[in-house]
Amino acid sequence: MIIRHFAARNGPRALARTAYQQPLRRFFASDVDGPNTSPEHNFERQINAQAEHIPSLNPTPDAEQSGLSVAEQYHLYKQQQQLNGRLGSEITEHYQPHTLLSNPPSSADVTLELLLASEAHQGHATPLWNPANARYIHGIRQGTHIISLEATAAHLRRAAKVVQEVSRRGGIILFVGTREGQDHAVVRAAQLSKQYHLFERWIPGSITNGQQILGRCRTKVVNEKDEEVTGFEDQLYDRPVLRPDLVVCMNPLENYVLLHECALNNIPTIGVIDTNADPTWVTYPIPANDDSLRCIQVIAGVLGRAAEAGTKQRLEAGEKGEITYKPAHNLTLPEAEETAAAEKEKLGEEKEAVELDNELAAKLEDIANHDGRRLGHRVKHSA
């Protein structure tokens, strides 16, 4: 009993110590270690065996050894290029920065992959966050908030519909981006939609005190085809300055005065809201990274395409004779003014003619009465 317990307790230790000190013996005396039985040699032998079955890309001997001429060498090179030219993979440039400006995407082209590639999900550090953005935040990674791209895509599509409808109804849209590098994006968006842009500092009071700041700016009257109609210069002199119907702001933190003036005058706004901004500053927030120029180009391009689609719908309706907007009030057509002036002049001439006729009839009546009295005296005197 004591020997069995001793063997069971110390047997594994002895076996482990023996295996560690010297390797196990082979079963046959003929199996001896040689230079060709190592694992490294077996691995090299397998590689060489597989390489024998791989066709060579240069099966012919060198041109110098074969004695081929230059023309034959070139012909052989072309044959090999035709056979082996398509082998391998093609590496193409997937990201081309200029395409976001030359051919910006539309709202239908917005995908999570596009937003992820443009770094729209990158927020600010967690100590800088605004608690009002909690519904737009997906999570935290390495001390940085991650914006939910699903919320970004949904809010971007909603803003695109708003921009398209405002443009279809003939409204004035102002694209604002005052940070360095945002000028190209806002200018391109305004060019697509035939609207207005601002990439410099906003002058405070341009909306609340616009008559004093923008009173000397030229205004014009256009028809349903966006063609200028002349003859309204005198009527436009005393009219108030124009105000935007929608403001799209790419950096709300630097343009708080603009957003405040829009709120005072009930002008809807669209803004790119990062994790450190307040989403209540704008009417239609778009949660995204406002520090990424590529993200700003994507958002501005999508909104510009939406405004372009709305302008196209309005012009197509104008070609059919339909008006999708409310015409300006207190404006009289130049032809109607000329017609009214001609009628007024004609009425004046007719009134003068009637007065002359009445005056002439009164004079004739006076002359007749005078002659009658003289004739009565003569008759009476002769009687």
Secondary structure as UniProt FT lines:
FT   HELIX           2..21
FT   TURN            29..30
FT   TURN            35..36
FT   HELIX           39..52
FT   HELIX           63..66
FT   HELIX           70..84
FT   TURN            85..86
FT   TURN            97..98
FT   HELIX           99..102
FT   HELIX           107..109
FT   HELIX           112..117
FT   TURN            118..121
FT   STRAND          122..125
FT   HELIX           126..128
FT   HELIX           131..136
FT   STRAND          137..141
FT   TURN            142..143
FT   STRAND          144..147
FT   HELIX           149..168
FT   TURN            169..170
FT   STRAND          173..176
FT   TURN            180..181
FT   HELIX           183..193
FT   STRAND          196..198
FT   TURN            204..209
FT   HELIX           210..213
FT   TURN            215..216
FT   STRAND          221..222
FT   TURN            224..225
FT   STRAND          228..229
FT   HELIX           233..236
FT   STRAND          246..249
FT   HELIX           252..255
FT   HELIX           256..264
FT   TURN            265..266
FT   STRAND          269..273
FT   TURN            275..276
FT   HELIX           279..281
FT   STRAND          284..287
FT   TURN            290..291
FT   HELIX           293..319
FT   TURN            320..321
FT   HELIX           334..382
//
